[in-house]
Amino acid sequence: MTEKKSLQTLLSHSDYVAPEGFAALPVAIHHASTVLFSNVAALRSRDWKEKTGYTYGLHGTPTTFTLEARLAEIEGGTHCLLAPSGLAAIAMVDLAFLKTGDDVLLPDNVYNPNRELGNWLAQDFGITVRYYDPLVGSEIAALIQPNTRLIWTEAPGSVTMEVPDIPAICRAAHERGVLVALDNTWAAGIAFAAFEHGVDIVMQALTKYQSGGSDVLMGAIITRDKAVHERVELAHMRLGLGVSADDTYLVLRSLPSMKLRFDAHDRGGRRVAAWLKSRPEIERVLHPALPDCPGHAIWQRDFTGAGGLFSVVFDERYAEPQTDRFVDGLKLFKIGYSWGGAHSLCVPYRVQAMRKDWKGQGQLVRFHIGLEDPDDLIADIERALRLL
Ligand SMILES: *Cc1c(COP(=O)(O)O)cnc(C)c1O
């Protein structure tokens, strides 16, 4: 029997229960901080670490569990954890595996905020952070110390585009019991089979192709070893890294079209890159599918696609004010960071200031090829080149 409630109580308590059995294709968006238990025994017995049940919004809902499971399947892993950005996912890995006195190796072409984080760990947390030549390959063995715990890799580096020999780095690391983490954002978890090539921990910025809408910030860590996953899971819990149900839904909604979009970005990217290669203003096209790109042979051996992100180096006769004029002169290409969305983007980088071993004085400009017609993009670039 329903007890009579005052209006104020009725506003938040109702006896109505929607009928069970609703079925539809989209994954439901579950908003929750509090998760309810049917009794105290259920509350006491449920473990936040096990994804078989729910304990608190931060530890997962059907919406976040579903995205995690799908990303793990796509990447060929067994466990996945979401973070509120790609960078948060990187930080979660560092805090899971590094402590004072440990050593971590980062590629010299690493995503710059990862380098910033490394510098912070070195400055304030007593961790040694060393940078290695991304093309080092098996010679990374000589850099591994007894206190080296983690080697970050990025395939390829997202500005200067060197493609590393991941299997060689993983072999050398594993011989010494060191874990290898890969920033697999460029290949979107679909054009490079990270685990098959030996990687232990995969990080993806879902902000890019998985979202595809330039509207979501999210990251993921995917693993295939329970003990490794549990270390990351503890860091995830202790740091309180939650993601919004609505953002998770946006990524779930975009996933079915990801491969079609990625392949379209790839086709457009290769067209525009090949055209740029034919231009006298351009000294080098740093696109992993073109021979100019350091590590091109490794890309051919290990990758199945390229997506839409690549860089060019202008001939040295063009100084920064001229190449800035070129970038400002583009109309279809917008100026802005990030990539993986429908809109083409362009960013000039002061790479000489970022890399101590960078050779050459030509200006570097990075392109993200969106989903526009490549002929229109080429026409846009051709017009802007006249402003040099
Ligand atoms: C964008 C990006 C990240 C970080 O992702 P955010 O969600 O923007 O924090 C990490 N690595 C690479 C290579 C990226 O391009």
The ligand as a Tripos MOL2 file, in Angstrom:
@<TRIPOS>MOLECULE
LIG
   15    15     1     0     0
SMALL
NO_CHARGES

@<TRIPOS>ATOM
      1 C1         45.5690   15.3200  -28.5220 C.3       1 LIG1
      2 C2         46.6210   14.3780  -28.1280 C.ar      1 LIG1
      3 C3         46.7670   13.9580  -26.8140 C.ar      1 LIG1
      4 C4         45.9590   14.5070  -25.6710 C.3       1 LIG1
      5 O1         44.5950   14.4560  -25.8170 O.3       1 LIG1
      6 P1         43.6680   15.5350  -25.0830 P.3       1 LIG1
      7 O2         42.3590   14.8350  -25.0000 O.co2     1 LIG1
      8 O3         43.6690   16.7620  -25.9340 O.co2     1 LIG1
      9 O4         44.2580   15.7730  -23.7280 O.co2     1 LIG1
     10 C5         47.7660   13.0620  -26.5280 C.ar      1 LIG1
     11 N1         48.5800   12.5940  -27.4880 N.ar      1 LIG1
     12 C6         48.4610   12.9700  -28.7580 C.ar      1 LIG1
     13 C7         49.4020   12.4220  -29.7720 C.3       1 LIG1
     14 C8         47.4950   13.8800  -29.1190 C.ar      1 LIG1
     15 O5         47.4140   14.2790  -30.3840 O.3       1 LIG1
@<TRIPOS>BOND
     1     1     2 1
     2     2     3 ar
     3     2    14 ar
     4     3     4 1
     5     3    10 ar
     6     4     5 1
     7     5     6 1
     8     6     7 2
     9     6     8 1
    10     6     9 1
    11    10    11 ar
    12    11    12 ar
    13    12    13 1
    14    12    14 ar
    15    14    15 1
@<TRIPOS>SUBSTRUCTURE
     1 LIG1         1 GROUP 0 **** ****
